[in-house]
Amino acid sequence: MGSVVSGIMTLSKVKPLEAVRVPYLSHYSWPKNIFLLRRCLIYTKYKMQGGKYLVMLNTHNSAYDDAAKLREEESEIIRTTMLEEYDKGNYVIVGGDWNRNPPGFNFHKFKKGYAGRTIEPALDSSFLPVGWKWVYDPSIPSNRDVNEPYKEGKTKTTIIDYFIVSPNLQVVENKTIETDFMYSDHQPIYIKIRAKLPDTISRVKIKKEEEPKKVIKKKIIKKVIKKKAGKDSTNSSVAA
């Protein structure tokens, strides 16, 4: 591609506690490394209620068919980081341009008007532990080929932009926003999430609400018994 000025950023209305560029150590050998981008992910951390954090990983992985090995190494860095954060009890979202298809991708699910193609190898489903979620809209492509001006129904398209969400987050909505590739060779992807309330927290709250009621009930019963006992002794003394 020649000389390229490039970058990646995460924008937010809320100021993060941390924002760090994490470089991918793998890269092309010389002379290709002179011309190709220095890939990385952006790590941002936000304070949540209860002392936990929301960690967002914004990635742009290596492109082109001969970068399959590089993408594997980059994906392993992502996986290690997201699992470490989740083990700390944090909420985790990973998103960006993976430059490879997600597990189960099938371009035959695209809506009418899109010509599809696959990028091999796709990410394997074993990449994620149980409970983690792949999130993308299977009906609309997020990326198109750039070997020609975009032509609907002719230019090949695929999905290489998607999210990964940790088990303690609930996906409320996700979609790909159609722009007819007017502004880029990508179309924007959107996700709306909600933090899950752990079952243990729910049980503790219910237990704490019930306990005072039981105590109050016991006190009332004791009072009635005491009062009744007092009446019975009074009646006995009068009779005597």
Protein Blocks (a to p, Z undefined) as FASTA:
>chain_A
ZZaddddddddfbdcfbdcddddfbdcddfklmmmccddddddddddehhiacddddddd
dehjklmmmmmmmmmmmmmmmmmmmmnopacddedjehpacehiafklpcehiacddddd
dddfklpcghiacdddfkbcfbdcfkbccdehkaccddfbdcdddfkbccfbdcdddehh
mmbcbdcddddddddddfklmmmmmmmmmmmmmmmmmmmmmmmmmmmmmmmmmmmmmmZZ
